[in-house]
Amino acid sequence: MEFKNGPRFKSLSLHDQPVAESDHFIALPSLGSVVKGWMLIVPKAPLLCYADLDRSLLAEFDRFAQQVADHLRGMYGEVLLFEHGARTAGSSFGCGVDQAHMHIVPVSSDRFVHAVEFEIARPEWRSFGNRFPNQALLGEYLWYRTDKGSMMTNPVRPTSQFFRRCVANAVGRPSEWNYRDHPNYVRIVETVNDYGRAEAV
């Protein structure tokens, strides 16, 4: 991605093409989809992480993300949201992308949470209720939300693609966590075919 008055995508790869959009956000299929239906919600304007999102856009984000999540839930079942909150450009914690991107993934929350807590002990996580990452967060962070609420932590040793590792473990494909090694193009095609080219919402 490159940015000048918003993101511009350098290639015509399928994972770079929005399947839905609102005024300020787009939904893209994720490169390295460990499961079908893995989507990213990306702000159209440059932004490192969602904790820095202008609060005036929060209602639009919530509405758009909910519409995408509901669409996915209708096709695949349970879904959850997560973000690797990078605070500096070039941080490995941002998974190689200097642009905020919220993941929406069809996966069992129980299996996902079990995988998360296996990697980082539960006492290090704190409940965030149903709140969204906000500017009060200091440093790099991990945040996820299930139907039971959201949790966040500031890891002492940030791990690139942490939640991807957890999803891969949760669905029994532990070797597929790295999107660079396992782009999983077939699942991207399946996701786009399932989702359809939605009109702007």
N, C-alpha and C positions, 0 to 999 in steps of 0.2 A: 504494500500500500504506500501511496505517497499522498501528501496533503497540501492542498492549496484551496482555501475556501471549502474544505470538506474532503473526505477520502476520494481518491481516484485509483481505480484498480488497474494494474499494469498489464494483466493478461485477461484472456477471455475464458479462463478455466471455470468449470462449472461451480466450484466452491467459491468463486468470486462474484457470482451473480445472485443478487437479492431475489428471494422468493416472496417477500412481503416488505412493506415499508410504511412508515408514518411520516409526519413532517420532519422529524429530527432523528429517526432511527431506521435501520434496515435489519432484516433477518436473513442470514446466510447459512447454508449447510456447512458444517465444520469439516475442514481437512483433518484426516485421521479419525474419522468417526468409528469408534469401537462398536457402537450400536447404530441401527437405523434411526433416523429422526433427530440426530444430534444437531442442534442449531446454535448460532451465535446471534446475539442482539448487539449491534455495533452503532454507536453514535455517528451521525454524519459529520459532525465537527470534530477536530482533533481533541483528544482527551486521553490521559494516561490510564485513569481508573474511574470506576463509578462513584467512589467516595468523593470525587471532585465534581460530580455532575451538578450543574446549576439546579437549585431546588425548584425553580420554576418549571423544569422539565420532568420532574418526578412523576406527576400525575400522568403525563403522556407516556412515559416509560412503563409505568405500572399497567396502564391500559393496553399498550401494545404488546408487552411481554405476556400479559394474561391471555390475550387473543391468540398469540402464537402457541403458548402452553396449552390452551384449551384445544386448539386444532391438533396438536401432537397427542394430547391425552386421548382424544377421540379415536386416534389411529392406533396408538401403541400402549395406552394405559398410563400408569403413574409416571410423572415427570418431576424433576427438581431443577433448581437454579444454583449456579455457583460462579464465583469469580476469584481469580488470582489477582490480588490488588497490588500491582507494581506502582511504585511512587517515583521512580527515576527512569529516564530513557536509557535503553540498553540493558536494563536489568534482566538477568536470566529468569527472574521470577515472572516476568511478563511473557514467558514462553516464546520469545523471539519476535514479538509484535508490540511496537510502541503505540498501541491504540487500545483503549478500553474495549473489552468484549465480554459480555455476560453469556455464559453457557446455559442452554436449556436442554436437558438430556432425559430421554425415557429410560429410567432405571429404577429398580426397587429402592426406596429410601432406606429400608431396614438393612439391606445388603450394603448399600453405599455407606451408611453411617458406621456399620461394623468395620468396613474396610478403612474408613477415615480414622476411627479410634484405634485400630490396630497400628496405624502409622504414627499418630500423635495421640498421646493419652488424653482421656476425657477431661481431666482437671485443667488442661491448658485451653480448652474451649469454653467460651462463655455465651450464654443465651443472649440473643439480640432481639427476642420477641419476634414480631412480624416486621421489624424495622429494616430499612434499606441501609447499605453502607453509607456513612455520612462523613463530613469533613472533620469531625472530631477524632476520627481514626488517625493514629500516628504510626508512621512506618508502614512497611509492606504487610499485607494481611491476607488471610484466607477467609472467605465468607460463603456460606451455602444456606439455601432455604428449601425446606420440605413443607408438606401440608401441616406439620406440627410446629412450624416456626423456623427461625434462622439462628445460626451459630457463627461465631467468628473467633479468630485467634491471630496473634502476631507471632509467627514462628521464629524461633531463635535462629534456626538454620533454614532459610527459605529453600524449597526444592522446586526446580523447574518442572512444570506439568504435574504437580502434586495430585490434583483432583483427577487428572487423566489416569494416573496410576491406580487411583482408588476405584474408578469406574471399571477399568480393565480387570482388576481383581474381583470386583463385585459380580461381574458377568462371566467369570471363568476364562478370560482371555488375557492373562497377566503379561504376556509378551508383546501385546499390541498397544501399549500405552503411549509410545513415542510417535507422534504424527509425522515426523520426518522419515522414520524407518517404515512406518505402516500408514501411508496416506489413505488407504481403504477407499479408493475411488468408486468401487462398485456400490458401496453403501451410500456414497454421496448421490449417485445416480438414482438409487432406489428411494432415497429420501426426497429428492426433487420430484420424482414421479409420483410418490405417495402424496406429497404436500400440494403439488400443483403450483402453477405460477399465479399466486394470489394477486388480486388487485390491491392497490394502495388502501390502507385502512386508516 
